[in-house]
Amino acid sequence: MAGKARIGLKKIEFGDVAGDGGMGTALTEFGATVSDTAVLSNDSPNVTDFNIEEQTAPFFTATVDGKLSIKWSSYNVEPAALVRVKGGTVTVDASGNNTWNKPADTPNIEVSCKVTMKDGTIIQIPRGNITAVFQWNLQKNKLAQVDLTLYALLPTKDNTPEISITTPS
């Protein structure tokens, strides 16, 4: 039987990893995802062949799955959003203007992430390291954006997979 097509992003949410090292529950949407940028992928596996002199084919091969990541871009470049993905602080001046202040050192930001697709498919990564890169376009026909990558990490909670994908029946 053929599977169902899985298409369309509904939302990406992330927040603190649970206290027990599993999937966090207080997740909030980041929003304003740039069209055609969200992708879940993993790198090619790392394959190590162990050869012996007596034959040309490997004696043994060890395979480790490639790094798993979710990449997307967002037009949400408000100071509070930047703190979530790049660290730092927000200050408010007397006029009520918000200013994002870059941290002195690049923080290691670990989050739980939940991706919901339009068909109801749920992708969960209990623990991941999120990175953000500015794409602060200054042209009149482009918007400022931030390019985000969440790299899946092994959860610290026992018997918890680094990713789970639940599809609706």
Buried (B, 14 or more C-beta within 10 A) or exposed (E): EEEEEBEEBBBBBBBEBBEEBBBBEEBEBBEBBBEEBBEBEEEEEEEEEEEEEEEEEEEEEEEEEEEBBBBBBBBBBBBEBBBBBBBBEBEEEEEEEEEBEEEEEEEEBBBBBBBBBEEEBBBBBBBBBBBBEEBEEEEEEEEEBBBBBBBBBEBBBEEBEBBEEEEEE
